[in-house]
Amino acid sequence: MLLKESITRLIHQIKILKMINSKRIFFSILVMSLILMLYSCQTPELTIKIYETSESGNKLTLINESSPLQSPSIISINFDQKFQTISGFGGAFTEASAHLLNQLSQSKRTEILNAYFSVKGAAYSMARTHMNSCDFSLDHYSYSPVDGDKNLEYFSIDEDRADLIPMIKDALKISEEGFKLFASPWTAAPWMKDNNSWVGGKLLPEYYDTWALFFSKYADAYKDEGIDIWGFTVENEPMGNGNNWESMHFTPDEMTDFVQNFLGPKLEGDGKGDLVILGYDQNRADIKEWVDVMYKDKASSKYFDGTAIHWYESTYNYFPEDLQYAHQKAPNKYLIQTEACVDSEVPVWKDDAWYWKKEATDWGYDWREASKKYLHPKYAPANRYARDIIGCLNNWVDGWVDWNMVLNRQGGPNWFKNWCVAPIIVDTDLDEVYYTPLYYIMAHFSKFIRPQADVIAVNSTDKDLMVTAAHNPDGSTAVVVFNEGFKRKTYQLKGLKLEKTVNISPQAIQTILITN
């Protein structure tokens, strides 16, 4: 376009000069025009910004260029080789988080929501919430409280109006591009289950229709509040959680039957066929058994839009083979990490160093049988987040969603007292907010890798550096590099219109944002 405009302008000037018959002026302007034309045809210069979060204290800090400290390794980017398209990154709206926000001053509440959803903050593009209560609720509750109400005439989301709905609405006001919101049930009301309990048990067959209706009425109720639901997971952790908090069990065959013959047709019949249905929604180690049944044939897979997974059960492994297997079974469907957190830990308050040290333990650390203790070594939370997200992106996962956005200094509120860590910790008595390193690590992905970005091929000659890359719809490219080691490293980016040499701190994650 620039070339065409320059030539047109040059021809026009020549015609004028011929009219005034001035050779000196003619040639002077001709030379200037040629210079202008050549300048206009030059490739726009690339802009490269490097953001780093590190054990040494950087927090999504824009770092200055520095001289190479050593011979660089090579990170090669291949824009022509594309993989999955990104759905989004984010966290979960829970009653616990929403309740805490309402205990803070208005300024602190707004600050936190901006930190997560504004373009100046982490710019979350995907979020999860719970249907009925969960372990991070203040108590048990259901939207269908009346026993035997098969037609759900008494269905009500009033339990969500005090805390949960206002938090979601305020986040939507802040988010410029909006975000995909999906909902997950932990359990149906006890009266629908074979054990008449909040914990464990199975959905009674005579209530399959009722439970499908429940999803449809939930979508309508939230829409009436101005909140559009993007989709659902069928059941949070259908294999159970050791009978500790709200749960409802499905086998792969039972869930597939429910989706194929009840939930999918119900949503479709109610004009909600565009709502996404994600199956499974538990740990990656067991995913093969589930996708084999979900995607067995055309009929079984018809209403499944994808697979949901969690990161628990192993502290150090992101299960690349299992993720690859799930993708191959359904290459055109979503594969979304829907829940992760530092579990079985009370948050450490205002001590960034703890998050970079291998001192955290997970839920299986104490009770796991001796033969599987190796799955639960102590770990550094910051490293686990960075390692897992990059590992997922390099193995076909298209969305990655954290658990609670906000918790208190105890790691709650939580009726079961299974304390966890969130990226942001608050002290409601003192009206104080602590942004842990986990917040900044999440932002390295959510802020710079946007929905509809394509994950692209990238390779590092230094196998101690984990790296992933994505090309965004606006033309920018984000390259994320993680150095888990304790030595500063130097690498050179290749595959661009220019080469860039970068130093990365020990125990650090970087996002290199490349724009025209």
C-alpha positions, 0 to 999 in steps of 0.5 A: 500500500505504501509503495502504491501511494508513493508511486501515485504521488510521484507521478502527480508531481512529475505532471506538475513539473512538466507544466512549469517546465523547471528542470532544476526543480523537477529533478530535485523533487524527483530525487526527494520523492524517490527517497521517500518511496524507498523509505516507505517500502522498508519493513516496519521495525520490530519492537521487543519488550522483555518482562521478568518475574524472578526469585531475586525480586522482579515482578513482571518487571520490564528489564533493560537490555544488557550485554551477553554474559556467556555464549548464548543458546538458541531459541528458534521460533517457527511461525509456519508451524501452528498447533492449538488455538488458545481459549484463554487463561484465568481463575475461579469465582468462588463464594470464598473469594467473593465473600472476602472481597466484600469484607475489604474496603471498596478501594481494595476490592476494586484494586483486586478486580482490576489486577485480574481483569483490566488490560493494565493487570493480568487481563484474565480471559477465562473463568470458572465458577461453581453451581451449588456449593463447593468446598470453598463455599461458606456452607452447603447449599443448592439451587434446588432446595425442595425435596422431590421437585423434579420440575425444579419449580423452586429453582433459585440462585438467591444463594449467589446474590450476596457475593458471587454474582456481584463479583462476576458482574464487577469483573465483567464491567472491568474486562474490556474484551470480556471473558469465557465463563464456565460453571461446574457442579460439585454435586446435585442436592442430596435428594437426587442422589442414592446416598442422600448426602452432599458427599459421594454417592451417585445421581439417581437415574430417575433424576437424570432429566431433572439434572439436565434441566438444572443446567438449562435453568442455571444458564437462564438465571445467570443470563437474567442477571446479565451474565452469559455462561460460555459452557459447563463441565459436567461434574467436578472430579467425578471419581470423587475426592476421598469422600471429604467435601461435596462430590457426586460420582460418575464412571466414564460410561455413566457421564457419557450416557448422561451427556449423550442422552440427557444433557446434550439433547436438553440444552439443544432442545432449549435453544442452548446448543451453543453452550460448551460441554466439557467432560471428565474434569479431574486429574490427568493421570486417568484421562485415557480411560475417560476419553476412550469412552467419551470419544468412542464413536460419533454418537458418544462424542456428539455433545462433548465439546472438549475435555477438562483436566486438573493438575493434582495427583502428581507434584512434578509431572504435567503428563505430556503423554496423556495430554497428547493421547487426549488430543489425538482422540479428539483433535478438534475439541477443547482440552482445558486445564480447569483447576490447579492450586497449591493445595494442603498449604496455609499461605505464607504471608508477604514472604516472596522467598517461600514461593520460590523454595521447595518447601510446599507439600501437596495433599498426597504428601502425608498419606500416599502409599510408599510405592507412590511417595515419589509422586509428591516431593516438596516443590516450589510453588512458583516453579510448579506454576511456570513449569505446568503452564508451559508444559500444557501449552506445548502439549495441546492444552488450549486453556489454563484456569487457576482455582480461587482468585482470593483467599485469606491468610488461613487459606480459606474461608473453607467449610471443610478446612482444606486450606489452599493458596491463591495468587492473591491473599488478603487480611480483611481485618487490616484491609491489606492485600498481598500479591504472591509471585503466583499472581505475576506468573499467571500474568506472564501468560494471561496478559500476553497470550490472548484468545485466538492466539496460535501456539507456534513451534519453538525449540531451545538448544538449552534443555534446561530452559522451558519455552513456549510461544504464541502468535496473537490475533493482533500480530504480536508474538509472545515467547515465554522462557522459564529458567528453573536453574540457579545460574543466569543464562543467555539465549538468542531468539531466532526466527524473527526479522532480527536476532535478539540476545537476552539474559535471563535471571536464575529462578525466573520466567520471562515473556518476550513480547514482539510487536511491529 
